[in-house]
Amino acid sequence: MKKENFFDALDIMNISHSDDIYEKFEIYTDYMLEYNKNINLTAITDKEDIYIKHYLDSISILGYFDIQPNSKSIDIGTGAGFPSIPVKLLREDIDMTLVDSLNKRIIFLQNLIEKLNLKNITPIHSRAEELAHKKEFRQSYDICMSRAVANMSTLAEYCTPFLKKGGHLLCLKGQNVDDELKNCQNAMKKLKCKIVDKKEVQLPFSDLHHNIVVVEKLDDTPDIYPRKSGTPSKNPL
C-alpha cells in the first residue's frame, strides 16, 4: 500500500499518526516476509493485502474503542504480532505484553521489537491457561486484545483472568459472530463479565468487514479459570 493511501486509511478510521509511521510498518512487512520463508507466520504474502488484512484490521481497534493513555494491555495468541504490534506502533504509550505458545514466533517478535526500537513491550512464550494463574499476570491488565484465536466462550476463558475488574477484552472477530455471542452467555456469567458492545467495521480500500466485540469484566475471575491447558478449547463453558 502506498504511503498516501495508508495515511488516508488512518484518517478515514479517525486514527492519529506521526509522519514516520509508514516507514515502521514497512520494516515490519519486510522482516515478516523474510522470516515467513522459514517459519509460518502468515498465509498472506501480498503487501497490499498485508496492509489491509493485517495492519488496518488490527488498528481498527483504535478507531472504535478509546484505550486510555498508558493503559496496560496484553495480547493473547499474538502470532506475528496481531493486533498488538500495529496498535503499539500507533500508540507508543500503551504498555504491551504479547503471549504466544510457539517460541519461534516469540523469537520473531523479539527481533522485530529490537528492529522497531519499541519500549515497554514484552513477548512471552506461554500458554494462556498457564500464564493466567501466575500472580504477576492475573488480573493485572486494563485491556486484553485478541484476533482470530478461538470462539467467544473459549476466548473469554483464556483472556478475562488477565483483566482487572472494570477492564475490557477487545475481540477482533469475523463478519458472522452473532451465533458465537448467543452461545457464550453461560461463559460470560461464569467468568463474571458481559458483552457491552459490538461494532461492525469496514476496512478502508476494501470490501472487507469484521466485528469488534467488547467484553467488560464485572468482578474477580473465579480461581478455577482458566481450566488446565486444552480444556477451554475442547470443552467450552
Salt bridges, closest charged atoms under 4 A:
ASP11 OD1 - HIS17 NE2 3.45
GLU23 OE2 - LYS3 NZ 3.51
ASP30 OD1 - LYS47 NZ 2.89
ASP57 OD2 - ARG147 NE 2.62
ASP57 OD1 - HIS210 ND1 2.58
GLU92 OE2 - LYS24 NZ 3.18
ASP93 OD1 - ARG91 NE 2.73
ASP100 OD2 - ARG105 NH1 2.82
GLU129 OE2 - ARG127 NH2 3.14
ASP142 OD1 - LYS164 NZ 3.27
GLU157 OE1 - ARG227 NH2 2.74
ASP178 OD1 - LYS198 NZ 2.78
GLU180 OE1 - LYS173 NZ 2.95
ASP197 OD2 - LYS199 NZ 2.78
